[in-house]
């Protein structure tokens, strides 16, 4: 049993180290999930010709366009009632 555990642990360590060298992320479930999520996100953005720079420009222009403490996308009372918020 001892040699099996040694080889399994060695392979696990080498795979974790290779993952770290390739992605510069912690070889844990969270690191693996973040790596797969960002890879899929990049692939979908490329397929759909999504322009991230333009998105960031529009988001910056729409979120807080003026200096008041209230966001630009505030609802009035009638819109909140229609959406089910009281």
N, C-alpha and C positions, 0 to 999 in steps of 0.2 A: 504494500500500500504506500509505503514511503516514496519509492521512485515515481509512482503515478502522481502523487501530490507535488513532488518537486518539479516534474515536467509541466504539469498543468499551471502551477504558479509561475514558472519561468515563461511559459507562452503568454499567460495573462499579463505579466509585467512587460514583456516585449511589445505586445499589442498596445498596451497603455502608453508606453514610451513612444511608439511610432505614431499613435494618435496625437500625442502632445507635440511631437516634432512637426507634424503636418498642419495642425490647426492652432497651436499655441493656446489651447484650452485645457482645463483640468480634465483628466481622464476619468470622469464620473458620469453618472446618468445625466445630470444637468448639462455638463459640457458636451456630451454626445448629442443630447436633444437640441441644444442651441446650434451646434454645428449642422445637424440635419435640417433644422428649421430654416436657417439662413441660406443653406444651399438650395433648398426647395423654393424659398422666396425669391432668390436671385434668378433661378430658372424660370419661374412663372413671370417675373417682371420682364425677362428677356423675350419670352414667347409672346407676351401681350404688348410689347413695345412701351412699357411704362417708363416715363421720364421722371426719375426721382428728384432731380434738380428742380424741375418745374413744379412738382408736387410740393417741395419744401418752400418754394417761392410763394405759391398760392396759400399754403397753410400759414406762413408768416404774415401774409397780407390780410388774411381773413380772421385770424384768431383774436388778436388784440390790435385793431387798427387805430384806436385812439387811446388817450392816456387815462380814461376813467377806469374805475375798478370793476365795472360790469363788462363781461365779454360782448363782442359784437353780435353774437348769435343768441341773444336773449329772447325768451318767449313772452308773449303777453298772456293774460289770464285765459282768454278764449282758446288759444292754441294748446295750453296745458290741459284744459278740460277735454278737448277733443282727443288728446293723447292718453287720457285716463289718469292724469296726475292732478291731484286736488290741492 
